[in-house]
Amino acid sequence: MFDQKMNRFIEQVDYIVKKEEDEVLITTEVAKVMKELLANNYTLPKKFTVPNKEKYVLFPLFVSADEAFSIASAVWDVGQTTPIHDHGTWGVIGIVQGTEYEERFKKP
């Protein structure tokens, strides 16, 4: 379904998640391999980058067999936002195209 670069990235993330237990180490290592993937202007297939005019869209790209991690493409059109939320788990964000503005909140 994906090209060799994305398949390699999936393999690397799978290896990291199986090897590490500490979430800080997982995110640090996954961020490194994501940075490598994106360093050469990696682009997803067009069908995973098309915005929806009414709201942001999430395209699930990969879910590991044991559901230990997933990879998704989140696409916002200009000016779109998400509600305040907490993913409740570790995560790494890579910007493939455009700019993301993020505002962080602390729970009271």
C-alpha positions in Angstrom: 0.0 0.0 0.0 2.8 2.4 0.8 6.2 3.0 -0.7 9.5 1.6 0.6 10.2 4.7 2.8 6.9 4.5 4.7 7.1 0.7 5.1 10.6 1.2 6.5 9.3 3.8 8.9 6.5 1.5 10.1 9.1 -1.3 10.7 11.3 1.1 12.7 8.4 2.3 14.9 7.3 -1.3 15.5 10.9 -2.2 16.5 11.1 0.8 18.9 7.7 0.2 20.5 8.6 -3.5 21.1 12.1 -2.7 22.4 11.3 0.2 24.8 8.9 0.4 27.7 9.6 4.0 28.7 7.3 6.5 26.9 9.9 9.2 26.9 12.4 6.9 25.1 9.7 5.7 22.7 8.8 9.2 21.7 12.4 10.3 21.5 13.4 7.5 19.2 10.2 7.6 17.1 10.7 11.4 16.6 14.3 10.7 15.3 13.1 8.2 12.7 10.2 10.5 11.7 12.6 13.3 11.3 14.6 11.1 9.0 11.5 10.2 7.0 10.5 13.9 6.6 14.0 15.2 6.0 13.8 14.5 2.2 10.4 16.1 1.7 8.5 12.8 2.1 4.9 13.1 0.9 2.0 10.8 1.5 -0.2 9.6 -1.4 -2.6 12.4 -2.4 -5.7 10.5 -1.1 -4.3 10.8 2.4 -3.8 14.6 2.2 -7.2 15.9 0.9 -8.9 18.3 3.3 -12.6 18.3 4.1 -14.1 21.8 3.8 -16.3 21.3 6.9 -13.9 19.9 9.5 -10.4 18.3 9.9 -10.1 14.7 8.7 -8.1 11.8 10.1 -6.9 9.1 7.7 -5.8 6.0 9.6 -2.7 4.8 7.7 -1.5 1.9 9.9 -2.5 0.1 13.1 0.0 -2.5 14.4 -1.4 -6.0 14.8 -1.1 -5.8 18.6 -2.6 -2.3 18.6 0.5 -0.9 20.4 0.7 2.0 18.0 -1.0 3.6 15.0 0.0 6.0 12.3 -2.5 8.5 10.9 -2.6 11.5 8.6 -4.6 14.4 10.1 -5.5 17.0 7.6 -6.8 20.5 8.3 -7.9 23.1 5.8 -6.8 26.6 6.4 -8.3 28.0 9.6 -9.7 24.7 10.9 -9.2 23.7 14.5 -9.9 20.8 16.8 -11.6 20.9 20.2 -9.4 20.9 23.3 -8.4 17.2 23.8 -6.0 14.9 25.4 -4.7 11.9 23.5 -4.2 10.0 26.7 -1.0 8.3 25.5 2.3 9.1 24.0 2.5 10.5 20.5 4.8 12.0 17.9 3.6 14.6 15.4 5.3 15.2 12.1 4.3 18.1 9.8 4.4 16.9 6.2 3.1 20.1 4.7 2.0 23.5 6.0 2.2 24.8 9.6 0.5 23.7 12.7 -0.3 26.1 15.6 -0.7 24.4 18.9 -1.9 25.7 22.2 -1.2 23.7 25.3 -3.4 23.6 28.4 -2.9 22.3 31.9 -5.6 20.4 33.7 -6.9 22.4 36.7 
